[in-house]
């Protein structure tokens, strides 16, 4: 999007999302992702947008600090050191660069995210 302030209206309900495919590193289920970019800077830094993911469980490792505001759904994140983070509508989480563990999506979730350097 070319704008002095990139933006999307209706981010919590928008339906014109792009197919981002099956979530890699599946442990169970076949989570499928869709989304919409708001902005990608030089070298993809920062990157922000909308991400929607269907139920399933997979491994993940966060490459850069990522702030997520969950606006729908329910999921459980489990860090490799055993911490459990339950997310649902209204939850905001900052995953620091290098965070790793598993995500188990129980109910299709939608989050508004920003990845920074």
Secondary structure, DSSP 8 states (H G I E B T S, - for coil): --STT---S-TTT----EEEEE-SSEEEE--EEEEEEEEE-GGG-SEEEEEEE-SEEEEEE-SS-EEEEEEEEEEEEEETTS-EEEEETT-EEEE-TT-EEEEEEEEEEEEEEEE--
